[in-house]
Amino acid sequence: MGDKKERVSIFIDGSNFYHNIKKLLKENERINYQKLIQALVKDRRLINSFYYVASLDPKVNFEKYQKHEDFLNVLRQIPKFNVVLCSLKKIKIDDEFIYLVKGDDVKMAHDMLMGAVDDLYDVAIIVSGDEDFHPLIKTIKERYKKTVENAYIRSSSSYKLRKACNPSLNISKILSKIIDKK
C-alpha cells in the first residue's frame, strides 16, 4: 500500500493579503500566485485554492478597475485556482468615501467548513491574519480532524489565529521564492 499524499485546499483572504503583502514588496516586484500555491502545498496534493475578493467600481476609476479585472483573469488561468467574488460596499465618512469588501470572511468560512464536512481536503491553509476565523478553525480541527495551517504576514497577523493553526508560516520567510519582477 503506497503513501497517499495529503490533500490540500488553500483559502486566501484576497484584500487582506494584497494590502499587507504590498508593504513587503519593492516597486518592481509582484507576487506570483502560482509560486505561492506551490510553496504552501509543498510535496502534497493541491485539491483547489480560493481567492476571495471584490471587483472594483468602474465608475470610480475605470483604469484601476480594468487593471484589477486583468489581474483576476490572470489568477483564473492558474490550475485549480478559484476567484470568489464578493461585494464592494461604499461608505461615506465625513466627506470621503471608502470601499470595503463585504462577505469575504463568511464565504471563506463557509467554503472551509463545507470542505471539511464533505471531506474534500486533509489540510486547509488559511492565508489571513484575521482572528475572527479562530472558532471555525477550532471546529474544523476538533470535529472533522483536519489540519489547519496559517500563512500570514506578521504586520497583520493575529496571535490567536496563529496559535489555533498548526503549523503557521510567516510569508516573509518564503517571499524570495514567490516574487517576480514586473
Long-range contacts (C-beta under 8 A, 24 or more apart in sequence): 5-43, 5-44, 5-45, 6-44, 6-45, 6-122, 6-123, 6-147, 7-44, 7-45, 7-47, 7-120, 7-121, 7-122, 7-123, 8-40, 8-41, 8-44, 8-45, 8-46, 8-47, 8-121, 8-122, 8-123, 8-124, 8-125, 9-46, 9-47, 9-48, 9-49, 9-50, 9-112, 9-115, 9-120, 9-121, 9-123, 9-124, 9-125, 10-37, 10-40, 10-41, 10-46, 10-48, 10-49, 10-50, 10-124, 10-125, 10-127, 11-49, 11-50, 11-52, 11-108, 11-111, 11-112, 11-124, 11-125, 11-126, 11-127, 11-128, 12-49, 12-50, 12-51, 12-52, 12-127, 12-128, 13-52, 13-104, 13-105, 13-108, 13-126, 13-127, 13-128, 13-130, 14-51, 14-52, 14-53, 14-101, 14-104, 15-52, 15-53, 15-54, 15-101, 15-104, 16-128, 16-129, 16-130, 16-156, 17-127, 17-128, 17-153, 18-53, 19-156, 20-129, 20-153, 20-155, 20-156, 21-153, 21-171, 23-153, 23-155, 24-153, 24-171, 24-172, 24-175, 25-179, 28-181, 28-182, 29-179, 29-180, 29-181, 29-182, 30-179, 30-180, 30-182, 31-178, 31-179, 31-180, 32-178, 32-179, 32-180, 33-75, 33-78, 33-81, 34-78, 34-81, 35-177, 35-178, 35-179, 35-180, 36-174, 36-178, 37-78, 37-81, 39-174, 39-177, 39-178, 40-125, 40-127, 40-149, 40-151, 40-169, 41-125, 44-123, 46-80, 47-80, 47-120, 47-121, 48-80, 48-81, 48-82, 48-120, 49-78, 49-80, 49-81, 49-82, 50-82, 50-84, 50-108, 50-111, 51-75, 51-81, 51-82, 51-83, 51-84, 52-84, 52-86, 52-101, 52-104, 52-105, 52-107, 52-108, 53-83, 53-84, 53-85, 53-86, 53-101, 53-104, 54-85, 54-86, 54-87, 54-88, 54-101, 54-102, 54-104, 55-85, 55-88, 56-88, 56-99, 57-88, 57-90, 57-99, 60-99, 84-108, 84-111, 105-130, 105-132, 105-133, 108-133, 109-133, 109-136, 112-136, 112-140, 113-139, 113-140, 116-140, 116-143, 116-144, 116-146, 117-144, 119-144, 121-146, 122-146, 122-147, 123-147, 123-148, 123-149, 124-148, 124-149, 125-149, 125-150, 125-151, 126-150, 126-151, 126-161, 126-165, 127-151, 127-152, 127-171, 128-152, 128-161, 129-153, 129-156, 129-157, 129-158, 129-161, 130-158, 130-161, 131-158, 131-160, 131-161, 133-161, 133-164, 134-158, 134-160, 134-161, 134-164, 137-161, 137-164, 137-165, 138-164
